Amino acid sequence: MELDLRQYKLIVESSPNMIWRAGTDGKCNYFNQTWLKFTNRTIEQELGYGWAACIACGD
């Protein structure tokens, strides 16, 4: 069974697991809502290497 993009997004966004995706350049380009709720940060703050800044500062 193949999932279309709509089905994939529904599964990823409704997952209780923190999910992120990185491109071949190593920069993160997606975080699901579970991740964002856990970190209490916006997608804009997390994109690229933004997520690492939060870890480094202990926020």
C-alpha angles and dihedrals in degrees: 000000000000122000121221119222093263092054092045092051091048092053095045095045094046094047117114087215123092107248128188135167132209130197126229087269089065094244117128113242104174139037124176124230092260089061093046093049091050094050094036088222133120126251088248091057093049101044120108107000094334092111090062092056089060092051093046094052095043096236 
